[in-house]
Amino acid sequence: MSDKPVTVDQASSCLSLLQGASGAAMTAASIAELLDLGGIRETQRRHVRAIIGHLRDGGCKIIAAASGYWLTDNERAWQEYLNSRQIGAKAVLGKTGKRKKESLRASSGQKALFRIGGNRGSYGNN
């Protein structure tokens, strides 16, 4: 995720920010600014994602959406979020598998066209 390791201070500060937001969403940009994370916007976003991942690994129930991150104590909302991530991951894997099959079909067509690895034929030797 991020090249920089997550520090305990960053994790605890981020958790305090999310707790202070009282369930309201906080964007990665606002968290990065309040934590004084350096770098360009994308680097900051990656670092915030790493911090959020660290907090989740520690048992914090942090939900992410287009509106930002928020801390929840609602078990139902947390389970729905986890289920949606699982469904999303399965969809990505399905698309990846389909693209791989299409790629293999296309490459086998190219091999037949140029006779790669097979009988070279009589290209210009007639």
Chimera marker file (.cmm) of the C-alpha trace (Angstrom):
<marker_set name="trace">
<marker id="1" x="0.000" y="0.000" z="0.000" r="1" g="1" b="0" radius="0.5"/>
<marker id="2" x="2.257" y="2.722" z="1.301" r="1" g="1" b="0" radius="0.5"/>
<marker id="3" x="6.042" y="2.741" z="1.274" r="1" g="1" b="0" radius="0.5"/>
<marker id="4" x="6.113" y="4.344" z="4.708" r="1" g="1" b="0" radius="0.5"/>
<marker id="5" x="5.390" y="2.131" z="7.713" r="1" g="1" b="0" radius="0.5"/>
<marker id="6" x="2.414" y="3.016" z="9.877" r="1" g="1" b="0" radius="0.5"/>
<marker id="7" x="3.458" y="4.398" z="13.237" r="1" g="1" b="0" radius="0.5"/>
<marker id="8" x="1.587" y="3.880" z="16.488" r="1" g="1" b="0" radius="0.5"/>
<marker id="9" x="1.136" y="7.655" z="16.773" r="1" g="1" b="0" radius="0.5"/>
<marker id="10" x="-0.445" y="7.858" z="13.308" r="1" g="1" b="0" radius="0.5"/>
<marker id="11" x="-2.775" y="4.957" z="14.043" r="1" g="1" b="0" radius="0.5"/>
<marker id="12" x="-3.887" y="6.333" z="17.406" r="1" g="1" b="0" radius="0.5"/>
<marker id="13" x="-4.308" y="9.860" z="15.991" r="1" g="1" b="0" radius="0.5"/>
<marker id="14" x="-6.358" y="8.555" z="13.074" r="1" g="1" b="0" radius="0.5"/>
<marker id="15" x="-8.543" y="6.531" z="15.439" r="1" g="1" b="0" radius="0.5"/>
<marker id="16" x="-9.066" y="9.637" z="17.588" r="1" g="1" b="0" radius="0.5"/>
<marker id="17" x="-10.087" y="11.620" z="14.499" r="1" g="1" b="0" radius="0.5"/>
<marker id="18" x="-12.610" y="8.981" z="13.453" r="1" g="1" b="0" radius="0.5"/>
<marker id="19" x="-13.997" y="8.737" z="16.991" r="1" g="1" b="0" radius="0.5"/>
<marker id="20" x="-14.310" y="12.525" z="17.121" r="1" g="1" b="0" radius="0.5"/>
<marker id="21" x="-16.245" y="12.552" z="13.864" r="1" g="1" b="0" radius="0.5"/>
<marker id="22" x="-19.071" y="10.666" z="15.639" r="1" g="1" b="0" radius="0.5"/>
<marker id="23" x="-19.900" y="8.387" z="12.722" r="1" g="1" b="0" radius="0.5"/>
<marker id="24" x="-19.562" y="11.064" z="10.040" r="1" g="1" b="0" radius="0.5"/>
<marker id="25" x="-17.421" y="10.184" z="7.037" r="1" g="1" b="0" radius="0.5"/>
<marker id="26" x="-13.935" y="11.637" z="6.775" r="1" g="1" b="0" radius="0.5"/>
<marker id="27" x="-12.148" y="11.714" z="3.430" r="1" g="1" b="0" radius="0.5"/>
<marker id="28" x="-8.630" y="10.405" z="3.039" r="1" g="1" b="0" radius="0.5"/>
<marker id="29" x="-7.526" y="13.919" z="2.086" r="1" g="1" b="0" radius="0.5"/>
<marker id="30" x="-8.896" y="15.419" z="5.305" r="1" g="1" b="0" radius="0.5"/>
<marker id="31" x="-7.368" y="12.647" z="7.425" r="1" g="1" b="0" radius="0.5"/>
<marker id="32" x="-4.005" y="13.111" z="5.676" r="1" g="1" b="0" radius="0.5"/>
<marker id="33" x="-4.123" y="16.858" z="6.249" r="1" g="1" b="0" radius="0.5"/>
<marker id="34" x="-5.022" y="16.511" z="9.932" r="1" g="1" b="0" radius="0.5"/>
<marker id="35" x="-2.287" y="13.894" z="10.437" r="1" g="1" b="0" radius="0.5"/>
<marker id="36" x="0.164" y="16.138" z="8.547" r="1" g="1" b="0" radius="0.5"/>
<marker id="37" x="1.142" y="13.370" z="6.116" r="1" g="1" b="0" radius="0.5"/>
<marker id="38" x="3.559" y="14.603" z="3.487" r="1" g="1" b="0" radius="0.5"/>
<marker id="39" x="3.740" y="13.785" z="-0.194" r="1" g="1" b="0" radius="0.5"/>
<marker id="40" x="1.451" y="14.161" z="-3.144" r="1" g="1" b="0" radius="0.5"/>
<marker id="41" x="-2.284" y="13.469" z="-2.872" r="1" g="1" b="0" radius="0.5"/>
<marker id="42" x="-2.074" y="9.847" z="-4.076" r="1" g="1" b="0" radius="0.5"/>
<marker id="43" x="0.775" y="9.074" z="-1.680" r="1" g="1" b="0" radius="0.5"/>
<marker id="44" x="-1.270" y="10.553" z="1.152" r="1" g="1" b="0" radius="0.5"/>
<marker id="45" x="-4.313" y="8.488" z="0.181" r="1" g="1" b="0" radius="0.5"/>
<marker id="46" x="-2.229" y="5.307" z="0.111" r="1" g="1" b="0" radius="0.5"/>
<marker id="47" x="-0.770" y="6.092" z="3.504" r="1" g="1" b="0" radius="0.5"/>
<marker id="48" x="-4.239" y="6.710" z="4.948" r="1" g="1" b="0" radius="0.5"/>
<marker id="49" x="-5.411" y="3.376" z="3.483" r="1" g="1" b="0" radius="0.5"/>
<marker id="50" x="-2.433" y="1.683" z="5.162" r="1" g="1" b="0" radius="0.5"/>
<marker id="51" x="-3.320" y="3.303" z="8.492" r="1" g="1" b="0" radius="0.5"/>
<marker id="52" x="-6.971" y="2.268" z="8.124" r="1" g="1" b="0" radius="0.5"/>
<marker id="53" x="-5.860" y="-1.274" z="7.260" r="1" g="1" b="0" radius="0.5"/>
<marker id="54" x="-3.646" y="-1.325" z="10.347" r="1" g="1" b="0" radius="0.5"/>
<marker id="55" x="-6.552" y="-0.194" z="12.528" r="1" g="1" b="0" radius="0.5"/>
<marker id="56" x="-8.875" y="-2.796" z="10.978" r="1" g="1" b="0" radius="0.5"/>
<marker id="57" x="-6.267" y="-5.495" z="11.622" r="1" g="1" b="0" radius="0.5"/>
<marker id="58" x="-6.386" y="-4.375" z="15.235" r="1" g="1" b="0" radius="0.5"/>
<marker id="59" x="-10.154" y="-4.890" z="15.367" r="1" g="1" b="0" radius="0.5"/>
<marker id="60" x="-11.507" y="-1.424" z="14.550" r="1" g="1" b="0" radius="0.5"/>
<marker id="61" x="-14.696" y="-1.448" z="12.491" r="1" g="1" b="0" radius="0.5"/>
<marker id="62" x="-13.947" y="1.218" z="9.903" r="1" g="1" b="0" radius="0.5"/>
<marker id="63" x="-16.196" y="1.410" z="6.865" r="1" g="1" b="0" radius="0.5"/>
<marker id="64" x="-15.020" y="2.955" z="3.598" r="1" g="1" b="0" radius="0.5"/>
<marker id="65" x="-17.216" y="4.459" z="0.894" r="1" g="1" b="0" radius="0.5"/>
<marker id="66" x="-16.975" y="7.149" z="-1.750" r="1" g="1" b="0" radius="0.5"/>
<marker id="67" x="-17.796" y="9.705" z="0.964" r="1" g="1" b="0" radius="0.5"/>
<marker id="68" x="-14.843" y="8.632" z="3.113" r="1" g="1" b="0" radius="0.5"/>
<marker id="69" x="-14.077" y="6.532" z="6.187" r="1" g="1" b="0" radius="0.5"/>
<marker id="70" x="-16.081" y="6.248" z="9.370" r="1" g="1" b="0" radius="0.5"/>
<marker id="71" x="-15.985" y="4.223" z="12.542" r="1" g="1" b="0" radius="0.5"/>
<marker id="72" x="-19.046" y="2.149" z="13.361" r="1" g="1" b="0" radius="0.5"/>
<marker id="73" x="-20.213" y="0.155" z="16.328" r="1" g="1" b="0" radius="0.5"/>
<marker id="74" x="-23.239" y="-1.118" z="14.406" r="1" g="1" b="0" radius="0.5"/>
<marker id="75" x="-22.564" y="-4.839" z="13.884" r="1" g="1" b="0" radius="0.5"/>
<marker id="76" x="-25.160" y="-5.140" z="11.107" r="1" g="1" b="0" radius="0.5"/>
<marker id="77" x="-23.648" y="-2.256" z="9.119" r="1" g="1" b="0" radius="0.5"/>
<marker id="78" x="-20.185" y="-3.752" z="9.607" r="1" g="1" b="0" radius="0.5"/>
<marker id="79" x="-21.280" y="-7.183" z="8.354" r="1" g="1" b="0" radius="0.5"/>
<marker id="80" x="-23.026" y="-5.639" z="5.339" r="1" g="1" b="0" radius="0.5"/>
<marker id="81" x="-19.846" y="-3.730" z="4.542" r="1" g="1" b="0" radius="0.5"/>
<marker id="82" x="-17.705" y="-6.869" z="4.810" r="1" g="1" b="0" radius="0.5"/>
<marker id="83" x="-20.158" y="-8.799" z="2.613" r="1" g="1" b="0" radius="0.5"/>
<marker id="84" x="-20.114" y="-6.050" z="-0.022" r="1" g="1" b="0" radius="0.5"/>
<marker id="85" x="-16.295" y="-6.158" z="-0.098" r="1" g="1" b="0" radius="0.5"/>
<marker id="86" x="-16.397" y="-9.925" z="-0.530" r="1" g="1" b="0" radius="0.5"/>
<marker id="87" x="-18.916" y="-9.662" z="-3.376" r="1" g="1" b="0" radius="0.5"/>
<marker id="88" x="-16.795" y="-6.945" z="-4.992" r="1" g="1" b="0" radius="0.5"/>
<marker id="89" x="-13.680" y="-9.117" z="-4.764" r="1" g="1" b="0" radius="0.5"/>
<marker id="90" x="-15.502" y="-12.051" z="-6.358" r="1" g="1" b="0" radius="0.5"/>
<marker id="91" x="-16.640" y="-9.817" z="-9.214" r="1" g="1" b="0" radius="0.5"/>
<marker id="92" x="-13.062" y="-8.645" z="-9.834" r="1" g="1" b="0" radius="0.5"/>
<marker id="93" x="-11.804" y="-12.237" z="-9.819" r="1" g="1" b="0" radius="0.5"/>
<marker id="94" x="-14.538" y="-13.225" z="-12.266" r="1" g="1" b="0" radius="0.5"/>
<marker id="95" x="-13.617" y="-10.411" z="-14.652" r="1" g="1" b="0" radius="0.5"/>
<marker id="96" x="-9.935" y="-11.301" z="-14.371" r="1" g="1" b="0" radius="0.5"/>
<marker id="97" x="-10.638" y="-14.946" z="-15.211" r="1" g="1" b="0" radius="0.5"/>
<marker id="98" x="-12.723" y="-13.928" z="-18.221" r="1" g="1" b="0" radius="0.5"/>
<marker id="99" x="-9.963" y="-11.614" z="-19.507" r="1" g="1" b="0" radius="0.5"/>
<marker id="100" x="-7.382" y="-14.359" z="-19.068" r="1" g="1" b="0" radius="0.5"/>
<marker id="101" x="-9.470" y="-16.791" z="-21.131" r="1" g="1" b="0" radius="0.5"/>
<marker id="102" x="-9.970" y="-14.168" z="-23.835" r="1" g="1" b="0" radius="0.5"/>
<marker id="103" x="-6.250" y="-13.451" z="-23.852" r="1" g="1" b="0" radius="0.5"/>
<marker id="104" x="-5.397" y="-17.142" z="-24.213" r="1" g="1" b="0" radius="0.5"/>
<marker id="105" x="-7.847" y="-17.486" z="-27.095" r="1" g="1" b="0" radius="0.5"/>
<marker id="106" x="-6.389" y="-14.442" z="-28.818" r="1" g="1" b="0" radius="0.5"/>
<marker id="107" x="-2.805" y="-15.613" z="-28.356" r="1" g="1" b="0" radius="0.5"/>
<marker id="108" x="-3.578" y="-19.086" z="-29.685" r="1" g="1" b="0" radius="0.5"/>
<marker id="109" x="-5.076" y="-17.441" z="-32.764" r="1" g="1" b="0" radius="0.5"/>
<marker id="110" x="-1.851" y="-15.473" z="-33.256" r="1" g="1" b="0" radius="0.5"/>
<marker id="111" x="0.214" y="-18.648" z="-32.930" r="1" g="1" b="0" radius="0.5"/>
<marker id="112" x="-1.834" y="-20.318" z="-35.605" r="1" g="1" b="0" radius="0.5"/>
<marker id="113" x="-1.555" y="-17.263" z="-37.834" r="1" g="1" b="0" radius="0.5"/>
<marker id="114" x="2.232" y="-17.143" z="-37.612" r="1" g="1" b="0" radius="0.5"/>
<marker id="115" x="2.746" y="-20.852" z="-36.921" r="1" g="1" b="0" radius="0.5"/>
<marker id="116" x="4.795" y="-20.115" z="-33.832" r="1" g="1" b="0" radius="0.5"/>
<marker id="117" x="6.197" y="-23.286" z="-32.306" r="1" g="1" b="0" radius="0.5"/>
<marker id="118" x="4.755" y="-25.486" z="-34.996" r="1" g="1" b="0" radius="0.5"/>
<marker id="119" x="5.401" y="-26.480" z="-38.586" r="1" g="1" b="0" radius="0.5"/>
<marker id="120" x="7.034" y="-23.481" z="-40.188" r="1" g="1" b="0" radius="0.5"/>
<marker id="121" x="5.533" y="-24.227" z="-43.529" r="1" g="1" b="0" radius="0.5"/>
<marker id="122" x="7.026" y="-23.019" z="-46.734" r="1" g="1" b="0" radius="0.5"/>
<marker id="123" x="7.185" y="-19.248" z="-46.358" r="1" g="1" b="0" radius="0.5"/>
<marker id="124" x="8.718" y="-18.101" z="-49.630" r="1" g="1" b="0" radius="0.5"/>
<marker id="125" x="10.343" y="-21.468" z="-50.241" r="1" g="1" b="0" radius="0.5"/>
<marker id="126" x="7.957" y="-22.610" z="-52.982" r="1" g="1" b="0" radius="0.5"/>
<link id1="1" id2="2" r="1" g="1" b="0" radius="0.2"/>
<link id1="2" id2="3" r="1" g="1" b="0" radius="0.2"/>
<link id1="3" id2="4" r="1" g="1" b="0" radius="0.2"/>
<link id1="4" id2="5" r="1" g="1" b="0" radius="0.2"/>
<link id1="5" id2="6" r="1" g="1" b="0" radius="0.2"/>
<link id1="6" id2="7" r="1" g="1" b="0" radius="0.2"/>
<link id1="7" id2="8" r="1" g="1" b="0" radius="0.2"/>
<link id1="8" id2="9" r="1" g="1" b="0" radius="0.2"/>
<link id1="9" id2="10" r="1" g="1" b="0" radius="0.2"/>
<link id1="10" id2="11" r="1" g="1" b="0" radius="0.2"/>
<link id1="11" id2="12" r="1" g="1" b="0" radius="0.2"/>
<link id1="12" id2="13" r="1" g="1" b="0" radius="0.2"/>
<link id1="13" id2="14" r="1" g="1" b="0" radius="0.2"/>
<link id1="14" id2="15" r="1" g="1" b="0" radius="0.2"/>
<link id1="15" id2="16" r="1" g="1" b="0" radius="0.2"/>
<link id1="16" id2="17" r="1" g="1" b="0" radius="0.2"/>
<link id1="17" id2="18" r="1" g="1" b="0" radius="0.2"/>
<link id1="18" id2="19" r="1" g="1" b="0" radius="0.2"/>
<link id1="19" id2="20" r="1" g="1" b="0" radius="0.2"/>
<link id1="20" id2="21" r="1" g="1" b="0" radius="0.2"/>
<link id1="21" id2="22" r="1" g="1" b="0" radius="0.2"/>
<link id1="22" id2="23" r="1" g="1" b="0" radius="0.2"/>
<link id1="23" id2="24" r="1" g="1" b="0" radius="0.2"/>
<link id1="24" id2="25" r="1" g="1" b="0" radius="0.2"/>
<link id1="25" id2="26" r="1" g="1" b="0" radius="0.2"/>
<link id1="26" id2="27" r="1" g="1" b="0" radius="0.2"/>
<link id1="27" id2="28" r="1" g="1" b="0" radius="0.2"/>
<link id1="28" id2="29" r="1" g="1" b="0" radius="0.2"/>
<link id1="29" id2="30" r="1" g="1" b="0" radius="0.2"/>
<link id1="30" id2="31" r="1" g="1" b="0" radius="0.2"/>
<link id1="31" id2="32" r="1" g="1" b="0" radius="0.2"/>
<link id1="32" id2="33" r="1" g="1" b="0" radius="0.2"/>
<link id1="33" id2="34" r="1" g="1" b="0" radius="0.2"/>
<link id1="34" id2="35" r="1" g="1" b="0" radius="0.2"/>
<link id1="35" id2="36" r="1" g="1" b="0" radius="0.2"/>
<link id1="36" id2="37" r="1" g="1" b="0" radius="0.2"/>
<link id1="37" id2="38" r="1" g="1" b="0" radius="0.2"/>
<link id1="38" id2="39" r="1" g="1" b="0" radius="0.2"/>
<link id1="39" id2="40" r="1" g="1" b="0" radius="0.2"/>
<link id1="40" id2="41" r="1" g="1" b="0" radius="0.2"/>
<link id1="41" id2="42" r="1" g="1" b="0" radius="0.2"/>
<link id1="42" id2="43" r="1" g="1" b="0" radius="0.2"/>
<link id1="43" id2="44" r="1" g="1" b="0" radius="0.2"/>
<link id1="44" id2="45" r="1" g="1" b="0" radius="0.2"/>
<link id1="45" id2="46" r="1" g="1" b="0" radius="0.2"/>
<link id1="46" id2="47" r="1" g="1" b="0" radius="0.2"/>
<link id1="47" id2="48" r="1" g="1" b="0" radius="0.2"/>
<link id1="48" id2="49" r="1" g="1" b="0" radius="0.2"/>
<link id1="49" id2="50" r="1" g="1" b="0" radius="0.2"/>
<link id1="50" id2="51" r="1" g="1" b="0" radius="0.2"/>
<link id1="51" id2="52" r="1" g="1" b="0" radius="0.2"/>
<link id1="52" id2="53" r="1" g="1" b="0" radius="0.2"/>
<link id1="53" id2="54" r="1" g="1" b="0" radius="0.2"/>
<link id1="54" id2="55" r="1" g="1" b="0" radius="0.2"/>
<link id1="55" id2="56" r="1" g="1" b="0" radius="0.2"/>
<link id1="56" id2="57" r="1" g="1" b="0" radius="0.2"/>
<link id1="57" id2="58" r="1" g="1" b="0" radius="0.2"/>
<link id1="58" id2="59" r="1" g="1" b="0" radius="0.2"/>
<link id1="59" id2="60" r="1" g="1" b="0" radius="0.2"/>
<link id1="60" id2="61" r="1" g="1" b="0" radius="0.2"/>
<link id1="61" id2="62" r="1" g="1" b="0" radius="0.2"/>
<link id1="62" id2="63" r="1" g="1" b="0" radius="0.2"/>
<link id1="63" id2="64" r="1" g="1" b="0" radius="0.2"/>
<link id1="64" id2="65" r="1" g="1" b="0" radius="0.2"/>
<link id1="65" id2="66" r="1" g="1" b="0" radius="0.2"/>
<link id1="66" id2="67" r="1" g="1" b="0" radius="0.2"/>
<link id1="67" id2="68" r="1" g="1" b="0" radius="0.2"/>
<link id1="68" id2="69" r="1" g="1" b="0" radius="0.2"/>
<link id1="69" id2="70" r="1" g="1" b="0" radius="0.2"/>
<link id1="70" id2="71" r="1" g="1" b="0" radius="0.2"/>
<link id1="71" id2="72" r="1" g="1" b="0" radius="0.2"/>
<link id1="72" id2="73" r="1" g="1" b="0" radius="0.2"/>
<link id1="73" id2="74" r="1" g="1" b="0" radius="0.2"/>
<link id1="74" id2="75" r="1" g="1" b="0" radius="0.2"/>
<link id1="75" id2="76" r="1" g="1" b="0" radius="0.2"/>
<link id1="76" id2="77" r="1" g="1" b="0" radius="0.2"/>
<link id1="77" id2="78" r="1" g="1" b="0" radius="0.2"/>
<link id1="78" id2="79" r="1" g="1" b="0" radius="0.2"/>
<link id1="79" id2="80" r="1" g="1" b="0" radius="0.2"/>
<link id1="80" id2="81" r="1" g="1" b="0" radius="0.2"/>
<link id1="81" id2="82" r="1" g="1" b="0" radius="0.2"/>
<link id1="82" id2="83" r="1" g="1" b="0" radius="0.2"/>
<link id1="83" id2="84" r="1" g="1" b="0" radius="0.2"/>
<link id1="84" id2="85" r="1" g="1" b="0" radius="0.2"/>
<link id1="85" id2="86" r="1" g="1" b="0" radius="0.2"/>
<link id1="86" id2="87" r="1" g="1" b="0" radius="0.2"/>
<link id1="87" id2="88" r="1" g="1" b="0" radius="0.2"/>
<link id1="88" id2="89" r="1" g="1" b="0" radius="0.2"/>
<link id1="89" id2="90" r="1" g="1" b="0" radius="0.2"/>
<link id1="90" id2="91" r="1" g="1" b="0" radius="0.2"/>
<link id1="91" id2="92" r="1" g="1" b="0" radius="0.2"/>
<link id1="92" id2="93" r="1" g="1" b="0" radius="0.2"/>
<link id1="93" id2="94" r="1" g="1" b="0" radius="0.2"/>
<link id1="94" id2="95" r="1" g="1" b="0" radius="0.2"/>
<link id1="95" id2="96" r="1" g="1" b="0" radius="0.2"/>
<link id1="96" id2="97" r="1" g="1" b="0" radius="0.2"/>
<link id1="97" id2="98" r="1" g="1" b="0" radius="0.2"/>
<link id1="98" id2="99" r="1" g="1" b="0" radius="0.2"/>
<link id1="99" id2="100" r="1" g="1" b="0" radius="0.2"/>
<link id1="100" id2="101" r="1" g="1" b="0" radius="0.2"/>
<link id1="101" id2="102" r="1" g="1" b="0" radius="0.2"/>
<link id1="102" id2="103" r="1" g="1" b="0" radius="0.2"/>
<link id1="103" id2="104" r="1" g="1" b="0" radius="0.2"/>
<link id1="104" id2="105" r="1" g="1" b="0" radius="0.2"/>
<link id1="105" id2="106" r="1" g="1" b="0" radius="0.2"/>
<link id1="106" id2="107" r="1" g="1" b="0" radius="0.2"/>
<link id1="107" id2="108" r="1" g="1" b="0" radius="0.2"/>
<link id1="108" id2="109" r="1" g="1" b="0" radius="0.2"/>
<link id1="109" id2="110" r="1" g="1" b="0" radius="0.2"/>
<link id1="110" id2="111" r="1" g="1" b="0" radius="0.2"/>
<link id1="111" id2="112" r="1" g="1" b="0" radius="0.2"/>
<link id1="112" id2="113" r="1" g="1" b="0" radius="0.2"/>
<link id1="113" id2="114" r="1" g="1" b="0" radius="0.2"/>
<link id1="114" id2="115" r="1" g="1" b="0" radius="0.2"/>
<link id1="115" id2="116" r="1" g="1" b="0" radius="0.2"/>
<link id1="116" id2="117" r="1" g="1" b="0" radius="0.2"/>
<link id1="117" id2="118" r="1" g="1" b="0" radius="0.2"/>
<link id1="118" id2="119" r="1" g="1" b="0" radius="0.2"/>
<link id1="119" id2="120" r="1" g="1" b="0" radius="0.2"/>
<link id1="120" id2="121" r="1" g="1" b="0" radius="0.2"/>
<link id1="121" id2="122" r="1" g="1" b="0" radius="0.2"/>
<link id1="122" id2="123" r="1" g="1" b="0" radius="0.2"/>
<link id1="123" id2="124" r="1" g="1" b="0" radius="0.2"/>
<link id1="124" id2="125" r="1" g="1" b="0" radius="0.2"/>
<link id1="125" id2="126" r="1" g="1" b="0" radius="0.2"/>
</marker_set>
